[in-house]
Structure formats: structure tokens, C-alpha cells
Amino acid sequence: MAEHTVASFDEDLRQISRLINDMGDLAGSMVGAATRALLETDNALAQRVVSDDAIMDARQRELDDRAITLIAKRQPMADDLRHVVGSIRMAGDLERIGDLAKNIAKRVGSVGISAAPRDLTHSIDSMAQLVLIQVQAVIQEYTVGDASALAKLRNDDERIDVKYTSVFRELLTYMMEDPRNITACTHLLFCAKNLERIGDHVTNIAENAYYVLTGTQLPANRPKQDETAMSAPAA
């Protein structure tokens, strides 16, 4: 962004950018911690993730307040307006990522007491690693202004969809083979779905970030390979 005549205008914009970076860091931390807590049955770590969600909510409220005040005071146009409105949208998706990480953390205790075989969590782990890479990369690419990397990252969500379909089918198989796995697998299915939704929110952030940087929209149709609806039994 170009420098403005009023220095405080630039500082207002920088504050909004800092909040987006802080929220992005916290989102990555929450997703990583929720996954570790799930895989290691670490209830204390899970509780920390639940507590961190309040921090995420507070940061979103602060960003919204700053953005609305800036619009009212400065009446930004063109690139500046895209930056402010895009930040509001990205903050909303980051807040939802925090909510989904919290939802995973809340299931840690239930999965732990169900005595699930350790191999049930292997596929969840590999899926979570894909998601975490996306979460960590999206704000980083936005910060350095790499629009082409954001476009690629948005399309890479297809890999998460494919992995989710694989995890979904694998967990259903475990449930059919041994009814004792049903409770644990049900909770893990919800965790996998939360991870898939986190990937969708990263996609939204990438699209908004790309628009902020370039002033153009990415194509509406993007790869989408979640095939679980076809895998589920008919009602």
C-alpha cells in the first residue's frame, strides 16, 4: 500500500494487518495443539485450546472495531478499502478456524476414554498435517504479497478433500469390523470433518487475500473432491 499524507491513517492500516497476522498465528497454534491433544490424549493441552478461543474472539472484535472506525473516519477508497473489507472477511474465517479447533479439543476426553486402537488416529494425523500447512501458509503468503502462491494454496484444498474422503471410509470400515470402535470412530469422524472445514476456511482466506492484493477475483469454480456424501448409506 502507498503511504498516505496522514501518518495515523497508515498506522491504522498497519494495526489491522498486525491483528490479521496475530489471528493467523493463533489459528495455526490452535489447530496444531488440538491435533496433538487428540493424538496424545492430552486433556490439559485440549483445555488450553478451548481457552485460546476466547482470545481469538477478542481479537476479531478488536479488528472489527478498528476497521469500522477507520472506514467512518478515513473513508478509504480503492486499494485501502479492499484491504479493510478483506481483513474483516479474513478475520471471520480465522475466528471460525479457532472455533473448529476448539471443537476438536472438546472431543479429546471422549476419544481417550473409549480406548480406541492407536492406528485409528494415524489417518487423522496425516490429514491434520495437510491442514496445518495450509493454515500456516495462507497468512504468510498474504503478508509477503504472493498472489500466485495464494491461488495455488486455494486449489490445494482438493488434497484435503481427498484425504477426508479416505479417512471417512477408513473409519466406517473400522466401525463395521468391530462395534467396540463405534464410539471412538464417531468422535474421530467429527474431528475429521472439522479439519476438512478448516481447509474450506483457509480457501476463503486465500480467495479474499488474492482479491485484496490484485483487485481481481479467482474463478468461482474450484476443485472440490469431498466424496463422503456418496459414501454415506442412503437414509
N, C-alpha and C positions, 0 to 999 in steps of 0.2 A: 504494500500500500504506500502511496505517496505521502510525504509529510504534509501536515496542514498548518495553516497560518496560526491557528490557536493551538498551543502546545498541549493544553489539557484535553483537547479532542483526541490527539494521538495517544495520550496516556489512558483515556477511557477505552479506546480500542485495544490497547495492549493489555489492560486488565481483563477484558473479555477473553482475549486469546490465552492469557495465563490460566484463567478458570477452565477453559476447554482442555488445556494441557493437564491441569491438575485432575480434572474429572477422568481424562483418558488414562492417566497413571493409576488412579484409584480403581477404575474399572478393570484394568489388567490385573492389578493386585488382588481384587476380589474374586475374579474368575480363577486365577491360579490357586489362591488359598482355598476356595470352595472345592476345587477338584482334589487338591492334596488332602483336605479334610475327609472327603468322601472315600478316597482310595486307602487312606491310613486309619479310618475311623477315629479321627481326631476331633472330639467334641468341643474342646477348648478353642481350636482354630475355627471350627464352624461357627461358634458363638461370636468370635471376633468379626467374621464376615457379616453376620447379622447386624452387629453393632455398627460396622462401617457403612451400612446402607443409610443410616441417619446422616452421616457426614456427606454422602453423595447427594441426598435430598437437599441438604442445606446449601451445597454448592450450586445446585441447579437453581434454587430460589434466588441465590445471590446473583447468578448470571442473568436470570430473567429480569430482576430488578434493575441491574446495571444497564441491560440492553434497552429496556423500556424508557429508562431515564435518559439514556443517550439519544434515542430516537426523538423524544419530546424536546430535549434541549438543543440538539445539533441538527436535526432534520437531515440526516445523511442521505446521499444520493449515490447512484451507480455502484461502484466497487464497494464503497463503505456500507451502503445499505445491504448489499449481498452478504457482506461479512457479518453484519449484526444479525440479520434474519437467519442466515445459515448457521450461525453459532447457537441461536435459540433452538433450531431444529436438531443440531448435533447433540446439544445438551440433553434434549428429551430422550434421544436414543441411548446416550450414555447412562442416564438415570435408569432406563429400563434394563440395561445390561446389569446394573447393580441389583435391581430387583430380582432378576433371573438367577444371578449368582447367590443371592440370599436364599432363594427358593431351593437351590441345590444344597446349600449348607443346612437348611432346616430338615433335610431328609437324612442327614448323616447318622443321627441316632437310630432311626428306624432301620436303615440298611445294616447298621452294626449289630443290632440285637437279633437280626433274622438269620445270622450265621450263614451268610452266603459264601459259597466257594470263591476263593480269590480269583479264579480265572474268569468269573463273571464280570469283573471290573476291568479286564485288560482292554477290551474294545472301547470302553468308556474313556480310558486313559488316552488312547491314541486319538480318539475324536476330540477330546479336550485340548490336546496339544495343538491340533489344527486350528481350533477356535481361538486359543490363546495367542497364537502367532498373528492371527487376523486382528484381534483386539489391540495388541501392542503396536502393530504396524500402521493402522489406519490414521491415528493422530500424528504419528511420526511423519508419515508421508505428507499429510496436510501441512504440518509445521514447516517442512523443508520446501513445500510448494511443488511437489512432484505429481502433476496431474495424471501422467501416463501410468505411474505406479498405482494410483488410486483406481484407475479404470481396470487395471489388471486384478487388483485386490478384490474389486467388486465382482468380477467374473469368477474368481477363485472360490466364491461361496459354493459353487457347484460341487467342489470336492467335499465340503462339509455335508451337503445334502446326500451325496452318495454314501459317505461314511455313516450317516444317520440311518439310512435305509438298511445298511448292513448290520448295524447294531440292533436295530429294531427286530430284524429277522432272527438274529442270533439269540436275543433274549427270549423271544417267543419260543424258539426251539428248546432252550433250557427249561422253560416253564412246562412245556408239553412232556419233556422227558422225565421230569421229577417234580411233582406237585409241591415238594418242600421248598422249591426255589421260587414259587409264585410271589410271595411277599417281597423278597429282595428284588426280584426282577421287575416287579411292578414299580417299585421306587426308582430303580435304575432307568426304567423306560421314561419316567417323568424327568429324571435328570438329563437323559439324552435329548429329550425334546427341548428342555431349557437351553441346552448347549446349541441345538440347531437354531433356536430363536435368537440366541445371542449372535450367531452368524448372520442372521437376517438384519439385525440392528446394525451390525458392522457394515453391511451392504448399504443400508440407508445413509449411514455417516459418510461412506465413501462417495455416494452419489451427491450428497449435499456439499461435501468438501470440494469435489470436482467442479460443481457449479460455481461455488464461491471463487475458486481460482481462475476459472476460464470464462465464466459468463454463459456457458452452453450446457445443455442437459445431455447426459448419457442416454443412449437408446432405451426406450421404455421396456422392451423385451430383453430379459437377461436369462442366462442358463438357470434352470431350476430342476433338480433331479431328486426331489423327495418323493419316493415311490411307496411310502408306507400306507397311503390310503388304498392302494391296490393290493397291499399285503394283508390288510386287516380283513377279518371274516365279515361277511355280509350280515347286516342286522336282521 
